[in-house]
Amino acid sequence: MESLETQLQEIQESRDEAQRQSATKGKQYVDIMAMAAKIQAQGDLDLQRWKVEKEEWEYERQTLAQRLAVLQRKNEVHGRMRENIE
């Protein structure tokens, strides 16, 4: 009888340990999924910021290209005027 009680106690302890491990693994899974969601959200924010920054740089590039074209035309006109004077 004592042997059966000991076996029953061991089986219950084994069951309890399995439940604890299962609960721990379940919590780890939930934590990992939460971290993955945060990383995905951060990636989405970074992508959005990058797109905005790219658009700003493109606008700045176009503005500078236009200014350069205007200055080059003025320089050409100024050069022709000097040639006509000389």
SELO-660321 format. One line per field, with one value per residue (C-alpha): z, y, x; residue in one letter; residue number from 1. Coordinates in pm, whole numbers. Layout:
N
up <- Z, ...
north <- Y, ...
east <- X, ...
residuo <- a, ...
num <- NUM, ...
//
This chain:
86
up <- 0, 89, -249, -431, -229, -310, -678, -671, -500, -762, -1045, -896, -853, -1210, -1334, -1134, -1274, -1629, -1571, -1437, -1736, -1973, -1807, -1826, -2194, -2261, -2094, -2289, -2612, -2526, -2437, -2764, -2965, -2783, -2856, -3221, -3246, -3095, -3336, -3630, -3515, -3477, -3823, -3964, -3793, -3917, -4272, -4254, -4119, -4390, -4662, -4527, -4499, -4853, -4982, -4797, -4943, -5292, -5255, -5136, -5427, -5678, -5523, -5536, -5895, -5995, -5820, -5990, -6332, -6270, -6162, -6463, -6698, -6528, -6558, -6929, -6985, -6784, -6986, -7315, -7193, -7114, -7457, -7619, -7416, -7498
north <- 0, 237, 171, 266, 586, 671, 605, 816, 1099, 1081, 1081, 1385, 1568, 1480, 1608, 1930, 1985, 1925, 2181, 2435, 2382, 2410, 2734, 2870, 2780, 2933, 3257, 3255, 3212, 3503, 3717, 3629, 3712, 4046, 4128, 4030, 4261, 4548, 4486, 4478, 4803, 4966, 4847, 4998, 5329, 5326, 5258, 5541, 5781, 5669, 5737, 6085, 6157, 6032, 6260, 6556, 6483, 6447, 6782, 6943, 6785, 6917, 7263, 7274, 7143, 7422, 7684, 7549, 7566, 7928, 8020, 7844, 8035, 8361, 8273, 8197, 8527, 8713, 8542, 8639, 8994, 9010, 8873, 9141, 9413, 9297
east <- 0, 281, 441, 122, 92, 455, 397, 80, 270, 548, 296, 118, 448, 545, 207, 245, 596, 471, 193, 444, 672, 379, 268, 626, 655, 317, 424, 751, 554, 326, 629, 803, 492, 459, 823, 776, 475, 676, 962, 720, 558, 899, 994, 675, 749, 1108, 990, 739, 1005, 1247, 990, 920, 1291, 1348, 1071, 1224, 1568, 1419, 1241, 1566, 1757, 1505, 1512, 1892, 1894, 1654, 1865, 2177, 2008, 1907, 2261, 2410, 2180, 2271, 2639, 2598, 2417, 2679, 2956, 2794, 2755, 3128, 3212, 2998, 3166, 3515
residuo <- m, e, s, l, e, t, q, l, q, e, i, q, e, s, r, d, e, a, q, r, q, s, a, t, k, g, k, q, y, v, d, i, m, a, m, a, a, k, i, q, a, q, g, d, l, d, l, q, r, w, k, v, e, k, e, e, w, e, y, e, r, q, t, l, a, q, r, l, a, v, l, q, r, k, n, e, v, h, g, r, m, r, e, n, i, e
num <- 1, 2, 3, 4, 5, 6, 7, 8, 9, 10, 11, 12, 13, 14, 15, 16, 17, 18, 19, 20, 21, 22, 23, 24, 25, 26, 27, 28, 29, 30, 31, 32, 33, 34, 35, 36, 37, 38, 39, 40, 41, 42, 43, 44, 45, 46, 47, 48, 49, 50, 51, 52, 53, 54, 55, 56, 57, 58, 59, 60, 61, 62, 63, 64, 65, 66, 67, 68, 69, 70, 71, 72, 73, 74, 75, 76, 77, 78, 79, 80, 81, 82, 83, 84, 85, 86
//
